[in-house]
Amino acid sequence: MMLIWTLRFAVAAIVIFALRKGGEPERLVAGVLLATAVLDVFNHAMFGEPVFFLVNPGHLVIDVWSMIVLMWIALRANRGWPMWVSAAQIIVVLGHSSKIIELSLVRYGYFAMTQMPLTVQAVALFLGTFAHLRRQERIGNYNAWRLDRSWA
């Protein structure tokens, strides 16, 4: 229980750090992580506490939404770290998909695939925001988004 609360406080501190110090991509990713936490509270109010031997429909919807938004950010941001955040979210959605396909999966594997990527996302957001600050000190303001949108 102590580990869960430590992780939650660390993620909250990283989100606040990114919202205050980050560029637009850092703030958007922090906003998505914050929105998923808030939506999760409403999800638990509607569907109850999650059990890891069934797919929670609310978690599935929230996770698919955040995967789409994080992929959009990763493909357009002028940074590399959002790809890590997006990849971790894809793992979460794959965890739901595998659980839907095969209900006999071990519940610890489902837990690991749907809950542990948040740690990767928080670390990537922290390192990305820190790198943004260092780059800004070194070269000044720079474009937050890729300029070539001919493929979009």
C-alpha positions in Angstrom: 0.0 0.0 0.0 2.9 2.4 0.8 4.4 1.7 -2.6 1.2 2.6 -4.4 0.9 5.9 -2.6 4.6 6.7 -3.1 4.1 6.1 -6.9 0.9 8.3 -6.9 2.7 11.1 -5.1 5.7 10.8 -7.5 3.5 10.9 -10.5 1.6 13.9 -9.1 4.9 15.8 -8.5 6.1 15.0 -12.0 2.8 16.2 -13.5 3.0 19.5 -11.6 6.6 19.9 -12.6 5.7 19.4 -16.3 2.7 21.7 -16.1 4.8 24.5 -14.6 8.1 24.1 -16.4 7.4 22.2 -19.6 6.7 23.3 -23.1 3.4 22.7 -24.8 4.0 18.9 -25.5 5.1 18.4 -21.8 2.0 20.2 -20.6 -0.3 18.3 -22.9 1.1 14.9 -21.8 0.8 16.0 -18.1 -2.8 17.0 -18.8 -3.6 13.6 -20.3 -2.1 11.8 -17.3 -4.1 14.1 -15.0 -7.3 13.6 -17.0 -6.9 9.8 -16.9 -6.5 10.0 -13.1 -9.6 12.2 -12.7 -11.6 10.0 -15.2 -10.5 6.9 -13.2 -12.1 8.3 -10.1 -15.4 8.7 -11.9 -15.0 5.2 -13.4 -14.6 3.7 -10.0 -17.7 5.5 -8.8 -19.7 4.0 -11.7 -18.2 0.5 -12.0 -16.7 -0.1 -8.5 -13.2 -1.1 -7.6 -11.3 -2.9 -10.4 -10.7 -6.6 -10.4 -7.9 -7.9 -12.5 -9.6 -11.0 -13.7 -12.2 -9.0 -15.7 -11.8 -6.1 -18.1 -13.2 -2.9 -16.6 -15.1 -1.2 -19.5 -14.4 2.3 -18.0 -10.7 1.6 -17.9 -10.8 0.4 -21.5 -12.5 3.5 -22.8 -10.1 5.8 -20.8 -7.0 4.0 -21.9 -8.0 3.9 -25.6 -8.8 7.6 -25.5 -5.4 8.4 -23.9 -3.6 6.2 -26.3 -5.1 8.1 -29.3 -4.2 11.5 -27.7 -0.7 10.5 -26.7 0.0 9.0 -30.2 -1.2 12.3 -31.7 1.2 14.3 -29.5 4.1 11.8 -30.1 3.7 12.1 -33.9 3.6 15.9 -33.9 5.9 17.0 -31.1 9.4 18.1 -31.8 10.7 15.7 -29.1 11.5 12.0 -28.9 10.4 11.2 -25.4 6.6 11.3 -26.2 7.1 8.1 -28.2 8.0 6.3 -25.0 4.8 7.6 -23.3 2.8 6.6 -26.3 4.4 3.1 -26.5 3.7 2.5 -22.8 0.0 3.4 -23.4 -0.1 1.0 -26.3 1.0 -1.7 -23.9 -1.9 -0.8 -21.6 -4.4 -1.1 -24.4 -2.8 -4.4 -25.6 -3.3 -5.7 -22.0 -7.0 -5.0 -22.2 -7.2 -6.6 -25.7 -5.4 -9.7 -24.5 -7.7 -10.0 -21.6 -10.8 -9.6 -23.8 -9.5 -12.4 -26.1 -8.4 -14.8 -23.4 -10.1 -14.5 -20.0 -8.0 -17.2 -18.5 -4.9 -15.0 -18.4 -3.2 -14.7 -15.1 -4.5 -11.6 -13.3 -1.0 -10.5 -12.3 0.0 -10.2 -16.0 -3.1 -8.1 -16.7 -2.2 -5.9 -13.7 1.4 -5.5 -14.9 0.3 -4.6 -18.5 -2.4 -2.1 -17.5 -0.9 -0.5 -14.4 2.9 -0.6 -14.6 3.3 1.5 -17.8 2.4 4.6 -15.8 5.8 4.4 -14.2 7.5 4.5 -17.7 5.2 7.4 -18.7 6.0 9.4 -15.6 9.7 8.8 -15.9 9.6 9.8 -19.6 7.6 12.9 -18.8 10.1 13.9 -16.1 13.1 13.3 -18.3 11.5 15.0 -21.2 10.6 18.1 -19.2 14.1 18.2 -17.7 15.6 17.9 -21.2 13.3 20.7 -22.5 14.5 23.0 -19.7 18.2 22.3 -20.4 17.7 22.7 -24.2 15.9 26.0 -23.6 18.8 27.2 -21.4 21.3 26.2 -24.1 19.6 27.5 -27.3 16.6 29.6 -26.1 13.1 29.1 -27.3 12.5 26.6 -30.0 9.6 25.0 -31.9 7.6 22.7 -29.8 6.0 21.0 -32.8 7.4 19.6 -36.1 7.2 22.2 -38.9 6.7 19.7 -41.8 3.0 19.0 -41.8 2.8 17.9 -45.4 2.1 14.3 -44.3 -0.7 15.2 -41.9 
